[in-house]
């Protein structure tokens, strides 16, 4: 059974409960705020401290995210997710308030800015796994695909509008006004997400175990569920090939073709618009028509060809179109298995397994620029794009070869529910041994 195709996003929005709408609005405002804050902080640090300070700030925050995400992962399975979402949103408001006051007072101190960012990283480590794993507690299984589509659409919209909104205010009203805008957006995010649903704790959580025991149990479960382990690792390889192509190398490709900075912005926006078009209906239509497994294969092939095309194409509108194809392909890969994956995880392991997934994604995002830089040392930019396309295509073949993935994706929602515990019971027992 494939994901049911809904006619329009407004109809899907009206069909979901109010608490879920609040969750998505909170995520939308939160992503707008985070993207705008990242832009403003990068501008402030580069202006006052230069490229070296900006690189140091980026390294500290990336390492902190990689470390803190698994350390705080038991929280989502110990405590009510609504409480964690409230706490995370409030901490982000506090962090934005301190940054805004420092900026207004003219106090530039990289140590203080990094300390505030570490607070923000910790709040995000609490917030994101809770937001990612709360939907199955708020909705029946048959309504999850529509909710996940809307959630991905809100995320894409936040990523699309956040940098543009922050850049307009930064250019037109200055740094202090941009910081005030960021603070207001974080406040709106907290207000929108204040009541996101039931405050119940997961039914099977075991708070009697120690914190590090629970963290280790979550990481162990992620590793021992062979299907999810290889799905996550291969996905990280694909990210390492995709992120340099859409980030580090893009300005070099634009400059190498003698194009203006406007085309750089157009390519970035086209990818977000392609993602939005996918969640608005194109991705579910492909999944409905081709089935999950074939749709996933087609999306991976399309992304690989588009990455290669960026290295070969010298026509500016063609580059924009290729980035839109990448965004559309990403929407398919994100939607094709999210519902099944959520339902497959035991309820009392969802936050910890989601946190482990986020930690691996952080690691891939940290290593991706290094991979791009290493390839630039041996080849020109167009050739690097071809190498990344080959790597993405090879990773896609590995993804399709993950043991059990095709069978899992062919299940209906009820068949996917509890799949990991049924097929990998040893992953969720204390000693890791298969029960008799």
HUTA-V595020 format. One line per field, one symbol per residue. ss: DSSP state (A for helix, B for strand, O for the rest). psi: psi as a letter, one per 30 degrees, with the letter a starting at -180 (. if undefined). A space follows every 50 residues. Layout:
ss->???
psi->???
This chain:
ss->OOOOOOOOAAAAAAAOOAAAAAAAAAAAAAAAAAAAAAAAAAAAAAAAAA AAAAAAAAAAAAAAAAAAAAAOOOAAAAOOAAAAAAAAAAAAAAAAAAAA AAAAOOOOOAAAAAAAAAAAAAAAAAAAAAAAAOAAAAOOAAAAAAAAAA AAAAAAAAAAAAAAAAAAAAAAAOAAAAAAAAAAAAAAAAAAOOOOOOOO OOOOOOOOOOAAAAAAAAAAAAAAOAAAAAAAAAAAAAAAAAAAAAOAAA AAAAAAOOOOAAAAAAAAAAAAAAAAAAAAAAAAAAAAAAOAAAAAAAAA AAAAAAAAAAAAOOOAAAAAAAAAAAAAAAAAAAAOOAAAAAAAOOAAAA AAAAAAAAAAAAAAAAAAAAAAAAAAOOOOAAAAAAAAAAAAAAAAAAAA OOOOAAAAAOOOAAAAOOAAAAAOAAAAOOOOOOOO
psi->klkkkkeleeeeefflleeeeeeeeeeeeeeeeeeeeeeeeeeeeeeefa eeeeeeeeeeeeeeeeeeeeegefeffelkeeeeeeeeeeeeeeeeeeee eeeefgjjjeeeeeeeeeeeeeeeeeeeeeefgfeffflleffeeeeeee eeeeeeeefefeeeeeeeeeeefleeeeeeeeeeeeeeeeeegejfakgl kkegliffllefeeeeeeeeeeefjeeeeeeeeeeeeeefeeeeefdefe eeeeeffgllfefeeeeeeeeeeeeeeefffeeeeeeeefleeeeeeeee eeeeeeeeeeffkgkeeeeeeeeeeeeeeeeeeeffgeeeeeffkkegfe eeeeeeeeeeeeeeeefeeeeeeeeffflleeeeeeeeeeeeeeeeeeef gkkfeeeefflaeeefkgeeeefhfffgkefgkkk.
